[in-house]
Amino acid sequence: MALIGILIIIIGFALNLNTIAVVISAGIATGLVADMSIFEILNTLGETFIAKREMCLYLLTLPVIGLCERYGLKEKAIMLIKKAKGLSTGKLLTGYLFIREVSSAVSVKDSVKFRMKK
């Protein structure tokens, strides 16, 4: 019974329900099965949030995932892949390496500025 949260997540995602609502309900259900009160569940969440800053990143990803799904990120990715059907391996690698070189150049430029400020 302790793994009820995983079952809720699987069923919720299979039924294409709201991602944030599924994850939060799974967390609350798991806490309730563990004989925790709502206050204890919220207290645990708050203490973890304060003690571990990584929790902030985790909590921020939930609304971002929900918004991306709501505004059709999956459909846009499918359209992009369909457009890239005629793309050769050489063109793909050239584009990838170009983006990589530009991002590394920007990174080097930023690190040089940072060192000069010290």
C-alpha positions in Angstrom: 0.0 0.0 0.0 3.0 2.3 0.5 3.5 2.5 -3.2 0.1 3.9 -4.0 1.6 7.1 -5.2 3.4 5.3 -8.0 0.1 3.7 -9.0 -1.7 7.1 -9.0 1.0 8.5 -11.2 0.9 5.7 -13.7 -2.9 5.8 -13.9 -3.0 9.6 -14.1 -0.5 9.8 -16.9 -2.2 6.9 -18.8 -5.5 8.8 -18.6 -3.7 12.0 -19.7 -4.8 13.9 -16.7 -3.2 17.2 -15.5 0.4 16.5 -14.6 0.7 18.8 -11.6 -2.6 17.5 -10.1 -1.5 13.9 -10.6 1.9 14.4 -8.9 0.5 16.4 -6.0 -2.3 14.0 -5.4 0.1 11.1 -5.5 2.3 12.8 -2.9 -0.6 13.5 -0.6 -2.0 9.9 -1.0 1.4 8.5 -0.1 1.6 10.7 3.0 -1.8 9.7 4.1 -1.1 6.0 3.6 2.0 6.5 5.8 -0.4 7.7 8.6 0.7 11.4 8.2 -1.8 14.2 8.7 -2.2 16.9 6.1 -0.3 19.2 8.4 2.6 16.7 8.6 2.7 16.3 4.9 2.9 20.0 4.3 5.4 20.4 7.1 7.6 17.7 5.6 7.4 19.4 2.2 8.3 22.8 3.7 11.2 21.4 5.8 12.6 19.6 2.7 12.2 22.8 0.7 14.1 24.8 3.3 16.8 22.2 3.9 17.4 21.3 0.3 17.4 24.0 -2.3 17.2 21.3 -5.0 13.6 20.9 -4.0 12.9 24.4 -5.4 14.1 23.3 -8.8 12.0 20.2 -8.6 8.9 22.2 -7.7 9.5 24.7 -10.5 9.7 21.9 -13.1 6.1 20.8 -12.3 4.4 24.0 -13.6 6.8 24.2 -16.5 6.0 20.7 -17.6 2.3 21.4 -17.3 2.5 24.6 -19.3 4.5 22.9 -22.0 2.0 20.1 -22.3 -0.9 22.6 -22.3 0.5 24.7 -25.1 1.4 21.7 -27.3 5.1 21.1 -27.0 4.7 17.5 -28.0 2.8 18.5 -31.2 5.4 21.1 -32.1 8.2 18.5 -31.6 6.4 16.1 -33.9 6.1 18.8 -36.6 9.8 19.7 -36.3 10.8 16.1 -36.7 8.5 15.7 -39.8 10.2 18.8 -41.3 13.6 17.3 -40.7 12.9 14.1 -42.7 14.9 15.3 -45.7 17.9 16.3 -43.5 21.1 14.5 -44.3 23.5 13.3 -41.6 26.1 15.8 -42.8 23.7 18.8 -42.5 22.6 17.6 -39.0 26.1 17.3 -37.7 27.1 20.6 -39.2 24.2 22.3 -37.5 24.9 20.6 -34.2 28.6 21.5 -34.3 27.8 25.1 -35.2 25.5 25.4 -32.2 28.1 23.8 -30.0 30.8 26.1 -31.2 28.7 29.2 -30.7 27.6 28.2 -27.2 31.2 27.4 -26.2 32.4 30.8 -27.6 29.7 32.6 -25.6 30.8 30.6 -22.5 34.4 31.5 -22.9 33.5 35.1 -23.5 31.5 35.2 -20.3 34.2 33.5 -18.3 36.8 36.0 -19.5 34.5 38.9 -18.5 34.0 37.3 -15.1 37.7 36.9 -14.5 38.4 40.5 -15.5 35.8 41.8 -13.0 37.8 40.2 -10.1 
